[in-house]
Amino acid sequence: MTREQLEARIRSRPHVQTKSPEQLTYSPEFPNLNTVMQNDVDGAWLCYGCGHENPLVHREGEHPFGYLDCGRCGSIFSGKDEPTQVLGHHVLEGAELTPVPSFASDNPVPYGIICPRCGLSHRGQRVAGPSFDKGLIGVSFSGIRCHCGTLSHTSWYRFSVGPSHDWRGDQIRALRRATTRRLERRTRELRVNTDASQPDFMDARE
């Protein structure tokens, strides 16, 4: 199966988030945001490198957000990129079997991982058996073979599926918040790099 065929199959899956009347009638204020202002969109993520707005659509199935590579520069989503609330990072890293807050057994697992090679998102697997504290259940991210052939690893980026209320309520404001966080992160990184490149004047005098 080619990537295009897999993407078509993912797009055919039912949309998980329920669309609100505000989302259905929303008219974008800025034309350059038209790519993400679509009825079935639950949010967006801003590429840290180029700033491109990439749409986020949560669908049923094993690939909750499809491919998460930038539509402009092709970089894979990572911890530096800034998403709206629907794509969170509220899950422990490291262990293959991870305790998470309990959720209804008939709901899709609201946690997943992203393949660092191709950007395909994979839904975690609910695991019965291990005993955790009250209110917690186990989710496994191990043994997942990506479409590109890569086997999942504990180093893969993990995410939680959050609400899309921020996006449904005001897409422009949600994007502005993400844009502000991206600019603040880039400013901090630039400041650190600038400080590191400054000569040590004390050593120079010696």
C-alpha positions in Angstrom: 0.0 0.0 0.0 1.3 3.4 -0.9 1.3 6.4 1.4 -1.4 8.0 -0.8 -3.6 4.9 -0.5 -3.1 4.8 3.3 -4.0 8.5 3.6 -7.2 7.9 1.6 -8.1 5.1 4.0 -7.4 7.3 7.0 -9.6 10.1 5.6 -12.4 7.6 5.1 -12.5 6.9 8.8 -15.3 8.6 10.9 -14.4 11.9 12.5 -14.2 11.6 16.3 -14.8 15.1 17.4 -18.3 16.5 17.1 -18.7 19.6 15.0 -20.3 22.6 16.7 -22.6 25.1 15.0 -19.9 27.7 15.5 -17.4 25.6 13.6 -19.8 24.9 10.7 -20.6 28.6 10.1 -17.1 30.0 10.9 -15.8 32.5 8.3 -12.0 32.9 8.4 -10.8 36.4 9.1 -7.4 35.9 7.4 -7.3 34.3 3.9 -3.9 32.7 4.5 -5.4 30.5 7.1 -7.9 28.9 4.7 -6.0 25.6 4.6 -6.8 24.9 8.2 -10.3 26.5 8.4 -12.3 23.5 7.4 -15.4 22.0 8.9 -13.8 18.7 10.0 -10.7 20.3 11.4 -10.2 20.0 15.2 -7.1 22.1 15.5 -3.7 22.9 14.0 0.0 22.7 14.7 2.6 25.3 13.8 5.9 24.0 12.4 8.7 25.2 14.6 11.1 25.6 11.6 9.0 27.4 9.0 5.8 28.4 10.9 3.4 26.7 8.5 -0.1 26.0 9.9 -0.9 22.3 9.5 -4.5 21.0 10.2 -5.3 18.4 12.8 -8.2 16.1 12.3 -8.9 13.4 14.9 -10.3 10.2 13.3 -11.2 6.8 14.5 -8.8 3.9 13.9 -5.2 3.2 14.5 -3.9 6.4 13.0 -5.7 9.2 14.9 -4.1 12.2 13.2 -2.8 10.6 10.0 0.6 11.9 9.0 2.1 14.7 11.0 4.7 16.1 8.7 4.8 19.7 7.7 2.9 20.6 4.5 5.5 23.2 3.6 9.0 22.0 4.7 8.3 18.3 5.4 9.7 18.2 8.9 8.2 15.6 11.3 6.2 16.9 14.3 8.3 17.0 17.5 8.2 18.6 20.9 9.3 21.9 19.5 6.3 22.3 17.3 3.2 24.2 18.7 -0.2 22.5 18.5 -3.6 23.6 19.7 -5.2 21.7 22.5 -6.4 18.7 20.6 -2.8 17.4 20.4 -1.4 17.4 23.9 1.7 15.9 25.6 0.1 14.7 28.8 1.6 11.2 28.9 4.7 9.7 30.6 7.8 9.0 28.5 10.0 6.0 28.7 8.2 2.8 29.9 6.5 0.7 27.2 3.5 0.2 29.4 2.3 3.6 30.7 -0.3 4.3 33.4 -2.8 6.9 32.3 -6.1 8.2 33.7 -9.0 5.7 33.2 -11.2 6.3 30.2 -14.4 4.5 28.9 -13.6 1.2 27.3 -15.8 2.0 24.3 -13.9 5.2 23.5 -10.8 5.3 21.3 -7.6 5.3 23.2 -6.8 9.0 23.7 -3.0 8.5 23.5 -0.5 7.8 20.7 2.9 8.0 19.3 4.5 9.6 16.1 6.9 7.7 13.9 10.1 9.9 13.7 10.9 8.6 10.2 7.7 9.3 8.3 5.5 11.2 10.7 2.6 8.7 10.8 0.6 8.8 14.1 -0.3 5.6 15.9 -2.9 5.1 18.5 -1.8 3.4 21.7 -3.2 0.1 22.9 -5.3 -0.4 26.0 -3.8 -3.2 28.2 -5.6 -5.2 30.8 -3.8 -7.0 33.6 -1.2 -4.9 35.4 -2.4 -3.3 38.6 -2.1 0.5 38.8 -3.4 2.9 41.4 -7.2 3.5 41.5 -8.3 5.6 38.5 -5.4 4.5 36.3 -5.2 2.0 33.5 -2.3 0.8 31.2 -1.6 1.9 27.7 1.1 0.2 25.6 3.1 1.8 22.8 5.3 -1.2 22.1 5.3 -3.6 19.2 3.8 -1.2 16.7 5.1 -1.6 13.2 4.8 1.6 11.2 3.7 1.7 7.6 7.3 2.7 6.7 8.6 -0.5 8.3 10.0 1.1 11.5 9.3 -0.6 14.8 8.0 1.6 17.6 10.5 2.6 20.3 10.3 4.3 23.7 12.0 7.3 22.3 9.1 8.1 19.9 7.1 11.3 20.6 4.0 10.5 22.6 0.9 12.6 22.6 -2.5 12.8 24.3 -5.7 13.6 22.4 -7.3 16.6 24.1 -10.5 18.7 23.5 -11.0 20.9 20.5 -13.0 23.5 22.4 -10.4 26.2 21.9 -10.5 25.6 18.1 -14.3 25.5 17.9 -14.7 28.6 20.1 -12.2 30.8 18.2 -9.8 29.4 15.7 -7.9 32.7 15.2 -7.3 33.1 19.0 -6.2 29.5 19.2 -3.7 30.0 16.4 -2.5 33.2 17.9 -1.7 31.5 21.2 0.2 28.8 19.4 2.1 31.4 17.4 3.0 33.3 20.6 4.4 30.1 22.1 6.4 29.4 19.0 7.9 32.9 18.9 8.7 32.8 22.6 10.5 29.4 22.2 12.5 30.6 19.2 13.4 33.8 21.0 14.7 31.8 24.0 16.7 29.5 21.7 18.2 32.5 19.9 19.2 34.1 23.2 20.8 31.0 24.4 22.7 30.5 21.1 23.8 34.2 21.2 25.0 34.0 24.8 27.0 30.8 24.0 28.7 32.5 21.0 29.9 35.5 23.0 33.7 35.6 23.7 34.9 35.3 27.3 36.4 38.8 27.8 38.0 37.7 31.1 40.0 35.0 29.3 40.9 37.5 26.5 42.4 39.9 29.0 44.5 37.1 30.5 
